[in-house]
Amino acid sequence: MAKAIKIAVFAGSARRESFNKKLAKAAATIAEEQELDVTLIDLADFEAPVYSGDIEADSGLPESMQKLKTILASQDGFLISTPEYNGHVPPLLVNCFSWVSRTEGDEQGMIAFEGKMAGLMAASPGGLGGIRVLPRLRSTLADLGVMVVPGFVTVPKAMQAFDDNGAVSEDVAASISALAERLKDAIG
């Protein structure tokens, strides 16, 4: 029997009613239907100060960031749903990536990222659906050693994209399913 492919699904937002959290949750359900072993992560559960070399030198990685690093290191890949902040990667993602990328003890390289695959998604209340952030996030992930699969999912006018139960339209679900399949094939 083939080993189950493990993916972490998370949003680059800590806001309770975040459209990207809703998109990540919908994607997690769709990925599970494709027999991926999914860990849905809410970054709001992982508090961290703004990355500082002084904090790291004095105290090491915050316990919450060590926990997040352990979870990400145990995965084969990621599905990431991100808001865009003026076209850029949100500070929450940048900060988490900064902490989790730090090596500890005798670790070699960035164990949570190197050699992993990712699929990218974005949701936005605007008409572009967050598309401007995706090339920047792709570049950020490449710098961490993560390869991003071709294509992406964007959800424009996100305030209308989810029903009362958080489900997405058939078109969005089909796009997520195709992205999850590409991720599964790339890892496979």
Secondary structure as UniProt FT lines:
FT   STRAND          6..11
FT   TURN            16..17
FT   HELIX           19..33
FT   TURN            34..35
FT   STRAND          37..41
FT   HELIX           43..45
FT   HELIX           53..59
FT   HELIX           63..73
FT   STRAND          77..81
FT   TURN            86..87
FT   HELIX           91..100
FT   TURN            105..106
FT   TURN            111..115
FT   STRAND          117..123
FT   TURN            127..132
FT   HELIX           133..143
FT   TURN            144..145
FT   STRAND          147..148
FT   STRAND          153..155
FT   HELIX           158..160
FT   TURN            164..165
FT   HELIX           170..187
//
